[in-house]
Amino acid sequence: MKEPDFEWDVTRDGQTVVIDVMWAETVTDADVDAVVAATEQLLRHDEVKFIQFNGPVMEDRPPRALAATIQALYALARRRRKPLLIGPI
């Protein structure tokens, strides 16, 4: 079975929406839209105060393929007035 080009998960952990990226070889515009939509869905909870973007691929340096995803999440964070935390924390 072929490895996915982009593997991610969006969950809520208390006051934080967490985007975990396990693999990011290529990321399409549709992938970026899906991550943003999943994140936005969880931001509807009043308790959420933070957005955290991390995962195994973020341990050294984010792959270039993630640039559009990070930019889109940054724009979402600004619109929603939530801090965006990037990288392993």
C-alpha positions in Angstrom: 0.0 0.0 0.0 1.3 3.4 -0.9 2.1 5.9 1.8 -0.1 9.0 1.8 1.3 12.3 0.5 -0.2 14.2 3.4 -1.4 12.7 6.7 -2.9 14.9 9.4 -5.4 14.9 12.3 -7.3 17.8 13.9 -8.5 17.3 17.5 -9.5 19.4 20.5 -7.6 19.1 23.7 -9.4 21.3 26.3 -8.7 24.9 25.3 -6.6 24.0 22.3 -7.3 22.9 18.8 -4.4 20.6 17.8 -3.4 20.0 14.2 -1.0 17.0 14.2 0.9 16.4 10.9 2.4 13.0 10.7 3.5 13.1 7.0 3.7 15.9 4.4 5.4 15.1 1.1 3.0 17.0 -1.1 0.0 19.2 0.0 -2.7 20.2 -2.4 -5.0 23.2 -2.1 -7.8 20.8 -1.3 -5.7 19.4 1.6 -5.1 22.9 2.9 -8.9 23.6 2.7 -9.7 20.4 4.6 -7.3 21.2 7.4 -8.6 24.7 7.7 -12.2 23.6 7.6 -11.6 20.9 10.3 -9.8 23.5 12.5 -12.6 26.1 12.0 -15.2 23.5 13.0 -13.5 23.0 16.4 -12.9 26.7 16.9 -16.7 27.1 17.3 -16.4 25.9 20.9 -16.3 28.9 23.2 -13.7 27.2 25.4 -11.0 27.1 22.7 -8.3 29.7 23.2 -5.4 28.4 21.1 -4.5 26.7 17.9 -1.4 24.4 18.0 0.2 23.1 14.8 2.7 20.3 15.3 3.5 16.7 14.8 6.4 14.4 13.9 7.2 16.3 10.7 7.7 19.5 12.7 10.5 18.1 14.9 13.4 19.6 12.8 12.0 22.1 10.4 8.6 22.2 8.6 8.7 20.8 5.1 8.2 23.3 2.3 5.0 21.5 1.4 3.4 22.9 4.6 3.9 26.6 3.8 0.4 27.1 2.4 -1.2 25.2 5.3 0.7 27.3 7.9 -0.2 30.5 6.0 -3.9 29.5 5.9 -4.0 28.6 9.6 -2.3 31.9 10.4 -5.0 33.8 8.5 -7.7 31.8 10.3 -6.0 32.4 13.7 -6.0 36.2 13.0 -9.6 36.2 11.9 -10.6 34.3 15.1 -8.2 36.2 17.3 -6.5 33.0 18.6 -2.8 32.5 19.1 -1.2 30.0 16.6 1.5 27.9 18.2 3.8 26.2 15.7 6.2 23.4 16.3 6.8 20.9 19.0 5.8 22.3 22.3 
